[in-house]
């Protein structure tokens, strides 16, 4: 009898854990960070990208295929050249090279989180530049 009770108690708890981890409950997840996780000096100039890892930014460069140059767990910063004062932050996969797991948009002036575009690689966005287009369509 106690085994049935244990199973009945565990099932709803597992469902709740699934909601929290996978955001399966319909509520959008909050940002990894409330504020932009890099200093202003680490941001690339408008229209360019930069790979960022543990406090050390790489050289500024164009954004073409930058996802393949970023190591797992690195972050890509993309600053659009559209006058929007936004920065797109792409968090690379922990294990798979070239795969973007999460994408967030921050306001440059206030440094505050604006919106999550992608969580855990779904739906897949091919590039940080493509993520900005997705954000502007919403």
N, C-alpha and C positions, 0 to 999 in steps of 0.2 A: 504494500500500500504506500509506503513512504517513497518508493522508487517512482511511482506514478506522480506523486505530488512534486517530487524533485524535477521530473521531466516537464511537468506543466508549468513550473515556476521558471525553469531555464529557457524554455522556448520564447516567451515574451521578452526576456532579457536579451537573448541573442538577436531578436528582431530589433530591439531598441539599439543595441550596439551596432548593428548593420546600418541603421539610420544615421547614427552619429558619424561612423567612419565613412560611409559611402554617400552621404547626403541623399539617401533614398527616400526621405520623408517629404520631399518637395520644398524644403527650406534651403535657400542658398547658403553655402558655407561662407564664413567670414574669411577675410584675408589671412594669409600667413602672418602678415605684419599690418598693423594699423597705419604705420607711416612708411614711406619709402625706405627700404632697407639698406640704402647706400648713401654716401655723402654726395652733395651736389657736385663736387669736383670730379666724382667718378662718372658722371653722366656724359654720354657722347654728345657731340654737337648735333643740331637738328639734321635729320636725314641719314644718320649713321648709327652704327651699333658698337657695342663693346662687350666682351666676355668678362665676367666678374667672378672671382673665387676667393672666398675667405679674406676679404679686406684688400685684395690686390687686383686692380683692374688691368686688363690687357690693353694693347694699343687700340686706338680708334680705327675702325675700318668700315667698308660697305657691308651690307647685310646679306649679300648673296651667299647662300649655303653656309652661313655662320653656325647653324645648328650642328653641322658635321664637324666643325672645328672645336666645339665646346666639349669638354670632358664630362662624363657623368657627374652629377651634383653641382655643376657650375650654373651660373645665372647669366642670361643674356639681357642686356639693356638696349632697348631701341627707342630712340627719340624721333618721332615723326617730324617731317618738314612741312607741316600744314598750319603752323601758327596756333595749334590747339593747346600748347603748354601741358601736354600729357607725356608720360613715359610708360612704355610697355615693358613689363618685367616677365621674362620667360624662364621658368625653373626647369632645368633639364632633368631627365630621368635619373634615378639613383644608380641604375645598372645598364641601361641600354643607350648606347651612343646615338645621337641624332634625333632622339625622341623627346618632345616637349611634354612634360607632365602637367604643369599648371601655368596659366597665363593670367596676369593681373595688370590693371591700369591704375596709375597713380597720377595725382595732380602735382606738377613740378613746383608750383608756388607755395602751396600749403603742405606739400609732401604727404597728403592724406590719400588713403586707399579710396578708389572710386568704384571699381567693379572687377569681379572675377569673370574672365571670358571662358576659361577652360579649367576643369578640375580632373586630375588623375588621367589625363590623356584622352578624355571623351568629351565632346567629339574631337577627333584629332585635327589639329591645326598644323599645317606644314611649316609655317615660319612665323617669326615675331612680327614681320611686316603684315602678313596675312591676318594675324590676330587683331591688329589695329583696324583693318577693314571690317572684320567681324564686329568689333566694338562700335564702329561708326554706324553700322546697319541697324543696331538695336535702338 
